[in-house]
């Protein structure tokens, strides 16, 4: 199969809006494999935005853009695509799990990603989905490459997100983003505009998880009181409380995770500090980062993330409150400029590939007959952490769990909601139940 000047060799992954293929240039196979990212839906404006930002970046730790265009599918339909260099590598978290990671190596990887963010921010862009799954450690030289600019935004770009939640992955979103979403939860057209400081916070979350194997304490957490929901800031648990990471790296991680955006510093300052640490750190930075079980147990306090988990807060804001305040959930086709990226599904990135999009029926959107269903079937048992009866009104009991209905929304439901008896429902997370602090997945 050929897409423009490119011959498809194999599929290698698929996300919510695009599939990526390993391709070669027709007539020039010796130039090596490339990555072709093809839209799943016709005229998807996300690809124009992603291609434009990539065209502004010429950086060793960002995939190089070769071409962007539109493919006329046999039988009708124009599907945007972009072609980038092929990056052979391993996702950052997976690489760390397979190697004896040191503080110097971690600082080097983070400095390389930070330098890629410097270039992105200088191009007036924001990545909006920095995380270990979107960072590849390249096989050839063990350098980190920042991938997947599908959620990125740049100044004066076409606005594609018109309702919550914003693009990205909830666990990595900054406290200012979380506050905005909470304070504007009743305003369906309110839009949070991400800033470079949001990328720095996400890099801090990435760094914390990279060295400790778990997410940091939430910058904002929530508890249930007689007066309703109350937000508070849990105590900071430094990475060296869990693992034998050098204190200089721990301090930089803490800086990136500051609640106040201005306290995180400028992106170039963080990149320079991480690079300097990687070059000049003492012998301790070359020791493998190892867990400290005794210190880790002592670090667990009732107000820490172990008691009121970050994911519970995110789920509460995004899912439960939506059951009470949202008028309904809409799945709008890409042609209507609605960006509703699923954060629970790994994105194809620039080299992830999957089932063939070339065989997708032309023009099929998420809600059209014959399209891929995006709603979830109602589970027969309560989900992990879900509140169980008695269920306070307006919640309802379904299969021994408490659920909130999404207004008058009817199937097909959205990607993160569940279908039941011609309605769309979201689970209520039980904040009263202590967490076991499961390892992140």
Buried (B, 14 or more C-beta within 10 A) or exposed (E): EEBBBBBBBEBBBBBBBBBBBBBBBEEEEEEEBBBBBBBBBBBBBBBBBBBBBBEBBEBEBBBBBBBBBBBEBEEEBBBBBBBBBBBEBBBBBBBBEEEEBBBBBBBBBBBBBBBBBBBBBBBBBBBBBBBBBBBBBBEEEBBBBBBBBBBBBBEEBEEBBBBBBBBBBBBBBBBBBBBBBBEBBEEBEBEBEBBBBBBBBBBBBBBBBBBBBBBBBBBBBBBEEEEEBEBEEBEBBBBBBBBBBBEBBBBBBBBBBBBEBEEBBBBBBBBBBBBEBBEEBEEBBEBEBEEBEEEBEEBBEEBBBBBBBBBBBBBBBBBBBBBBEBEBBBBBBBEEBBBBBBBEEBBBBBBBBBEBBBEBEBBBBBBEEEBEEBBBEBBEEBBEBBBEEEBEEEBBEBEEBBBBBBBEBEBBBBBBBBBBEEBBBBBBBBBEBEBEBEEBE
